[in-house]
Amino acid sequence: MILGVCEWLSTKTNFQAKEIRVFFVLAVLLAGFGVGLYLILFLVKVLSN
């Protein structure tokens, strides 16, 4: 989406970035934890480089 987490995560998994984006949008709308998960994954991405 904004920070490149979906593209980074798609290289680590067998999912496409579009599918991961849909998951994050649904997680935000239905459960409300998508934003926190996205930020945590961004920190993992930045610290793993």
PDB file of N, CA, C and O in Angstrom:
ATOM      1  N   MET A   1       0.832  -1.172   0.000  1.00  0.00           N
ATOM      2  CA  MET A   1       0.000   0.000   0.000  1.00  0.00           C
ATOM      3  C   MET A   1       0.880   1.239   0.000  1.00  0.00           C
ATOM      4  O   MET A   1       1.170   1.793  -1.060  1.00  0.00           O
ATOM      5  N   ILE A   2       1.301   1.674   1.162  1.00  0.00           N
ATOM      6  CA  ILE A   2       2.062   2.917   1.230  1.00  0.00           C
ATOM      7  C   ILE A   2       3.549   2.656   1.475  1.00  0.00           C
ATOM      8  O   ILE A   2       4.402   3.291   0.855  1.00  0.00           O
ATOM      9  N   LEU A   3       3.855   1.734   2.364  1.00  0.00           N
ATOM     10  CA  LEU A   3       5.231   1.535   2.792  1.00  0.00           C
ATOM     11  C   LEU A   3       5.938   0.375   2.101  1.00  0.00           C
ATOM     12  O   LEU A   3       7.091   0.092   2.427  1.00  0.00           O
ATOM     13  N   GLY A   4       5.302  -0.292   1.181  1.00  0.00           N
ATOM     14  CA  GLY A   4       5.941  -1.384   0.452  1.00  0.00           C
ATOM     15  C   GLY A   4       5.911  -2.722   1.146  1.00  0.00           C
ATOM     16  O   GLY A   4       6.629  -3.640   0.752  1.00  0.00           O
ATOM     17  N   VAL A   5       5.098  -2.850   2.166  1.00  0.00           N
ATOM     18  CA  VAL A   5       5.044  -4.091   2.931  1.00  0.00           C
ATOM     19  C   VAL A   5       4.452  -5.225   2.098  1.00  0.00           C
ATOM     20  O   VAL A   5       4.930  -6.357   2.174  1.00  0.00           O
ATOM     21  N   CYS A   6       3.441  -4.944   1.321  1.00  0.00           N
ATOM     22  CA  CYS A   6       2.776  -6.000   0.543  1.00  0.00           C
ATOM     23  C   CYS A   6       3.707  -6.570  -0.514  1.00  0.00           C
ATOM     24  O   CYS A   6       3.749  -7.786  -0.704  1.00  0.00           O
ATOM     25  N   GLU A   7       4.444  -5.727  -1.198  1.00  0.00           N
ATOM     26  CA  GLU A   7       5.407  -6.214  -2.192  1.00  0.00           C
ATOM     27  C   GLU A   7       6.498  -7.039  -1.513  1.00  0.00           C
ATOM     28  O   GLU A   7       6.868  -8.104  -2.008  1.00  0.00           O
ATOM     29  N   TRP A   8       7.009  -6.560  -0.395  1.00  0.00           N
ATOM     30  CA  TRP A   8       8.048  -7.268   0.341  1.00  0.00           C
ATOM     31  C   TRP A   8       7.543  -8.620   0.824  1.00  0.00           C
ATOM     32  O   TRP A   8       8.243  -9.627   0.724  1.00  0.00           O
ATOM     33  N   LEU A   9       6.321  -8.634   1.349  1.00  0.00           N
ATOM     34  CA  LEU A   9       5.738  -9.870   1.857  1.00  0.00           C
ATOM     35  C   LEU A   9       5.449 -10.850   0.724  1.00  0.00           C
ATOM     36  O   LEU A   9       5.532 -12.062   0.924  1.00  0.00           O
ATOM     37  N   SER A  10       5.115 -10.348  -0.452  1.00  0.00           N
ATOM     38  CA  SER A  10       4.852 -11.244  -1.583  1.00  0.00           C
ATOM     39  C   SER A  10       6.130 -11.934  -2.047  1.00  0.00           C
ATOM     40  O   SER A  10       6.070 -13.047  -2.571  1.00  0.00           O
ATOM     41  N   THR A  11       7.281 -11.297  -1.866  1.00  0.00           N
ATOM     42  CA  THR A  11       8.540 -11.958  -2.220  1.00  0.00           C
ATOM     43  C   THR A  11       8.902 -13.038  -1.210  1.00  0.00           C
ATOM     44  O   THR A  11       9.628 -13.977  -1.537  1.00  0.00           O
ATOM     45  N   LYS A  12       8.405 -12.911   0.006  1.00  0.00           N
ATOM     46  CA  LYS A  12       8.700 -13.893   1.055  1.00  0.00           C
ATOM     47  C   LYS A  12       7.721 -15.062   1.058  1.00  0.00           C
ATOM     48  O   LYS A  12       8.035 -16.128   1.588  1.00  0.00           O
ATOM     49  N   THR A  13       6.543 -14.875   0.476  1.00  0.00           N
ATOM     50  CA  THR A  13       5.512 -15.915   0.470  1.00  0.00           C
ATOM     51  C   THR A  13       5.141 -16.269  -0.966  1.00  0.00           C
ATOM     52  O   THR A  13       5.700 -15.710  -1.909  1.00  0.00           O
ATOM     53  N   ASN A  14       4.221 -17.175  -1.130  1.00  0.00           N
ATOM     54  CA  ASN A  14       3.763 -17.568  -2.468  1.00  0.00           C
ATOM     55  C   ASN A  14       2.498 -16.828  -2.885  1.00  0.00           C
ATOM     56  O   ASN A  14       1.823 -17.240  -3.828  1.00  0.00           O
ATOM     57  N   PHE A  15       2.173 -15.745  -2.195  1.00  0.00           N
ATOM     58  CA  PHE A  15       0.989 -14.960  -2.513  1.00  0.00           C
ATOM     59  C   PHE A  15       1.378 -13.765  -3.365  1.00  0.00           C
ATOM     60  O   PHE A  15       2.510 -13.285  -3.301  1.00  0.00           O
ATOM     61  N   GLN A  16       0.431 -13.289  -4.165  1.00  0.00           N
ATOM     62  CA  GLN A  16       0.656 -12.076  -4.935  1.00  0.00           C
ATOM     63  C   GLN A  16       0.408 -10.864  -4.042  1.00  0.00           C
ATOM     64  O   GLN A  16      -0.321 -10.949  -3.054  1.00  0.00           O
ATOM     65  N   ALA A  17       1.015  -9.748  -4.396  1.00  0.00           N
ATOM     66  CA  ALA A  17       0.867  -8.529  -3.599  1.00  0.00           C
ATOM     67  C   ALA A  17      -0.589  -8.077  -3.560  1.00  0.00           C
ATOM     68  O   ALA A  17      -1.046  -7.548  -2.547  1.00  0.00           O
ATOM     69  N   LYS A  18      -1.316  -8.279  -4.644  1.00  0.00           N
ATOM     70  CA  LYS A  18      -2.726  -7.880  -4.694  1.00  0.00           C
ATOM     71  C   LYS A  18      -3.542  -8.651  -3.661  1.00  0.00           C
ATOM     72  O   LYS A  18      -4.413  -8.076  -3.008  1.00  0.00           O
ATOM     73  N   GLU A  19      -3.271  -9.945  -3.508  1.00  0.00           N
ATOM     74  CA  GLU A  19      -3.993 -10.754  -2.527  1.00  0.00           C
ATOM     75  C   GLU A  19      -3.683 -10.311  -1.101  1.00  0.00           C
ATOM     76  O   GLU A  19      -4.564 -10.314  -0.241  1.00  0.00           O
ATOM     77  N   ILE A  20      -2.453  -9.935  -0.854  1.00  0.00           N
ATOM     78  CA  ILE A  20      -2.058  -9.471   0.472  1.00  0.00           C
ATOM     79  C   ILE A  20      -2.718  -8.134   0.777  1.00  0.00           C
ATOM     80  O   ILE A  20      -3.144  -7.897   1.907  1.00  0.00           O
ATOM     81  N   ARG A  21      -2.808  -7.262  -0.216  1.00  0.00           N
ATOM     82  CA  ARG A  21      -3.480  -5.971  -0.021  1.00  0.00           C
ATOM     83  C   ARG A  21      -4.952  -6.163   0.325  1.00  0.00           C
ATOM     84  O   ARG A  21      -5.483  -5.486   1.205  1.00  0.00           O
ATOM     85  N   VAL A  22      -5.608  -7.093  -0.374  1.00  0.00           N
ATOM     86  CA  VAL A  22      -7.009  -7.376  -0.086  1.00  0.00           C
ATOM     87  C   VAL A  22      -7.158  -7.883   1.345  1.00  0.00           C
ATOM     88  O   VAL A  22      -8.096  -7.499   2.044  1.00  0.00           O
ATOM     89  N   PHE A  23      -6.238  -8.746   1.787  1.00  0.00           N
ATOM     90  CA  PHE A  23      -6.279  -9.236   3.158  1.00  0.00           C
ATOM     91  C   PHE A  23      -6.162  -8.100   4.163  1.00  0.00           C
ATOM     92  O   PHE A  23      -6.912  -8.057   5.138  1.00  0.00           O
ATOM     93  N   PHE A  24      -5.227  -7.177   3.935  1.00  0.00           N
ATOM     94  CA  PHE A  24      -5.055  -6.065   4.867  1.00  0.00           C
ATOM     95  C   PHE A  24      -6.283  -5.163   4.901  1.00  0.00           C
ATOM     96  O   PHE A  24      -6.681  -4.705   5.972  1.00  0.00           O
ATOM     97  N   VAL A  25      -6.879  -4.907   3.762  1.00  0.00           N
ATOM     98  CA  VAL A  25      -8.090  -4.071   3.727  1.00  0.00           C
ATOM     99  C   VAL A  25      -9.218  -4.756   4.483  1.00  0.00           C
ATOM    100  O   VAL A  25      -9.920  -4.115   5.265  1.00  0.00           O
ATOM    101  N   LEU A  26      -9.396  -6.057   4.255  1.00  0.00           N
ATOM    102  CA  LEU A  26     -10.432  -6.793   4.985  1.00  0.00           C
ATOM    103  C   LEU A  26     -10.134  -6.847   6.473  1.00  0.00           C
ATOM    104  O   LEU A  26     -11.051  -6.759   7.290  1.00  0.00           O
ATOM    105  N   ALA A  27      -8.875  -6.990   6.836  1.00  0.00           N
ATOM    106  CA  ALA A  27      -8.506  -7.026   8.249  1.00  0.00           C
ATOM    107  C   ALA A  27      -8.812  -5.702   8.939  1.00  0.00           C
ATOM    108  O   ALA A  27      -9.224  -5.684  10.099  1.00  0.00           O
ATOM    109  N   VAL A  28      -8.613  -4.605   8.234  1.00  0.00           N
ATOM    110  CA  VAL A  28      -8.919  -3.294   8.813  1.00  0.00           C
ATOM    111  C   VAL A  28     -10.426  -3.114   8.953  1.00  0.00           C
ATOM    112  O   VAL A  28     -10.910  -2.653   9.986  1.00  0.00           O
ATOM    113  N   LEU A  29     -11.158  -3.478   7.913  1.00  0.00           N
ATOM    114  CA  LEU A  29     -12.595  -3.248   7.924  1.00  0.00           C
ATOM    115  C   LEU A  29     -13.342  -4.187   8.864  1.00  0.00           C
ATOM    116  O   LEU A  29     -14.285  -3.761   9.531  1.00  0.00           O
ATOM    117  N   LEU A  30     -12.947  -5.434   8.932  1.00  0.00           N
ATOM    118  CA  LEU A  30     -13.687  -6.415   9.719  1.00  0.00           C
ATOM    119  C   LEU A  30     -13.189  -6.549  11.152  1.00  0.00           C
ATOM    120  O   LEU A  30     -13.991  -6.623  12.083  1.00  0.00           O
ATOM    121  N   ALA A  31     -11.900  -6.581  11.330  1.00  0.00           N
ATOM    122  CA  ALA A  31     -11.372  -6.845  12.661  1.00  0.00           C
ATOM    123  C   ALA A  31     -10.689  -5.633  13.290  1.00  0.00           C
ATOM    124  O   ALA A  31     -10.632  -5.523  14.515  1.00  0.00           O
ATOM    125  N   GLY A  32     -10.178  -4.733  12.475  1.00  0.00           N
ATOM    126  CA  GLY A  32      -9.537  -3.539  13.009  1.00  0.00           C
ATOM    127  C   GLY A  32      -8.085  -3.707  13.399  1.00  0.00           C
ATOM    128  O   GLY A  32      -7.479  -2.767  13.913  1.00  0.00           O
ATOM    129  N   PHE A  33      -7.503  -4.879  13.172  1.00  0.00           N
ATOM    130  CA  PHE A  33      -6.111  -5.081  13.561  1.00  0.00           C
ATOM    131  C   PHE A  33      -5.148  -4.984  12.382  1.00  0.00           C
ATOM    132  O   PHE A  33      -3.943  -5.163  12.561  1.00  0.00           O
ATOM    133  N   GLY A  34      -5.642  -4.710  11.205  1.00  0.00           N
ATOM    134  CA  GLY A  34      -4.806  -4.663  10.012  1.00  0.00           C
ATOM    135  C   GLY A  34      -3.763  -3.568  10.045  1.00  0.00           C
ATOM    136  O   GLY A  34      -2.645  -3.768   9.571  1.00  0.00           O
ATOM    137  N   VAL A  35      -4.104  -2.415  10.593  1.00  0.00           N
ATOM    138  CA  VAL A  35      -3.163  -1.289  10.644  1.00  0.00           C
ATOM    139  C   VAL A  35      -1.991  -1.627  11.552  1.00  0.00           C
ATOM    140  O   VAL A  35      -0.838  -1.379  11.198  1.00  0.00           O
ATOM    141  N   GLY A  36      -2.271  -2.179  12.694  1.00  0.00           N
ATOM    142  CA  GLY A  36      -1.197  -2.563  13.619  1.00  0.00           C
ATOM    143  C   GLY A  36      -0.306  -3.638  13.030  1.00  0.00           C
ATOM    144  O   GLY A  36       0.917  -3.571  13.149  1.00  0.00           O
ATOM    145  N   LEU A  37      -0.912  -4.625  12.398  1.00  0.00           N
ATOM    146  CA  LEU A  37      -0.145  -5.696  11.765  1.00  0.00           C
ATOM    147  C   LEU A  37       0.715  -5.137  10.644  1.00  0.00           C
ATOM    148  O   LEU A  37       1.869  -5.536  10.488  1.00  0.00           O
ATOM    149  N   TYR A  38       0.164  -4.221   9.865  1.00  0.00           N
ATOM    150  CA  TYR A  38       0.905  -3.597   8.769  1.00  0.00           C
ATOM    151  C   TYR A  38       2.123  -2.845   9.308  1.00  0.00           C
ATOM    152  O   TYR A  38       3.211  -2.948   8.741  1.00  0.00           O
ATOM    153  N   LEU A  39       1.953  -2.098  10.387  1.00  0.00           N
ATOM    154  CA  LEU A  39       3.070  -1.339  10.966  1.00  0.00           C
ATOM    155  C   LEU A  39       4.127  -2.258  11.557  1.00  0.00           C
ATOM    156  O   LEU A  39       5.322  -1.980  11.450  1.00  0.00           O
ATOM    157  N   ILE A  40       3.701  -3.345  12.176  1.00  0.00           N
ATOM    158  CA  ILE A  40       4.662  -4.310  12.716  1.00  0.00           C
ATOM    159  C   ILE A  40       5.463  -4.946  11.589  1.00  0.00           C
ATOM    160  O   ILE A  40       6.679  -5.097  11.699  1.00  0.00           O
ATOM    161  N   LEU A  41       4.790  -5.319  10.509  1.00  0.00           N
ATOM    162  CA  LEU A  41       5.500  -5.899   9.370  1.00  0.00           C
ATOM    163  C   LEU A  41       6.434  -4.885   8.718  1.00  0.00           C
ATOM    164  O   LEU A  41       7.488  -5.260   8.204  1.00  0.00           O
ATOM    165  N   PHE A  42       6.064  -3.610   8.732  1.00  0.00           N
ATOM    166  CA  PHE A  42       6.961  -2.579   8.208  1.00  0.00           C
ATOM    167  C   PHE A  42       8.234  -2.509   9.047  1.00  0.00           C
ATOM    168  O   PHE A  42       9.332  -2.402   8.501  1.00  0.00           O
ATOM    169  N   LEU A  43       8.091  -2.568  10.357  1.00  0.00           N
ATOM    170  CA  LEU A  43       9.274  -2.553  11.216  1.00  0.00           C
ATOM    171  C   LEU A  43      10.155  -3.778  10.986  1.00  0.00           C
ATOM    172  O   LEU A  43      11.381  -3.669  10.971  1.00  0.00           O
ATOM    173  N   VAL A  44       9.543  -4.925  10.810  1.00  0.00           N
ATOM    174  CA  VAL A  44      10.306  -6.151  10.519  1.00  0.00           C
ATOM    175  C   VAL A  44      11.046  -5.983   9.200  1.00  0.00           C
ATOM    176  O   VAL A  44      12.214  -6.355   9.084  1.00  0.00           O
ATOM    177  N   LYS A  45      10.368  -5.428   8.214  1.00  0.00           N
ATOM    178  CA  LYS A  45      10.984  -5.214   6.901  1.00  0.00           C
ATOM    179  C   LYS A  45      12.199  -4.284   7.003  1.00  0.00           C
ATOM    180  O   LYS A  45      13.259  -4.564   6.445  1.00  0.00           O
ATOM    181  N   VAL A  46      12.027  -3.194   7.713  1.00  0.00           N
ATOM    182  CA  VAL A  46      13.107  -2.204   7.821  1.00  0.00           C
ATOM    183  C   VAL A  46      14.274  -2.771   8.621  1.00  0.00           C
ATOM    184  O   VAL A  46      15.432  -2.571   8.255  1.00  0.00           O
ATOM    185  N   LEU A  47      13.984  -3.468   9.695  1.00  0.00           N
ATOM    186  CA  LEU A  47      15.063  -3.984  10.537  1.00  0.00           C
ATOM    187  C   LEU A  47      15.755  -5.210   9.953  1.00  0.00           C
ATOM    188  O   LEU A  47      16.858  -5.552  10.380  1.00  0.00           O
ATOM    189  N   SER A  48      15.128  -5.878   8.983  1.00  0.00           N
ATOM    190  CA  SER A  48      15.745  -7.055   8.392  1.00  0.00           C
ATOM    191  C   SER A  48      16.729  -6.717   7.281  1.00  0.00           C
ATOM    192  O   SER A  48      17.457  -7.595   6.819  1.00  0.00           O
ATOM    193  N   ASN A  49      16.766  -5.473   6.847  1.00  0.00           N
ATOM    194  CA  ASN A  49      17.693  -5.081   5.771  1.00  0.00           C
ATOM    195  C   ASN A  49      19.062  -4.839   6.275  1.00  0.00           C
ATOM    196  O   ASN A  49      19.956  -4.503   5.497  1.00  0.00           O
TER     197      ASN A  49
END
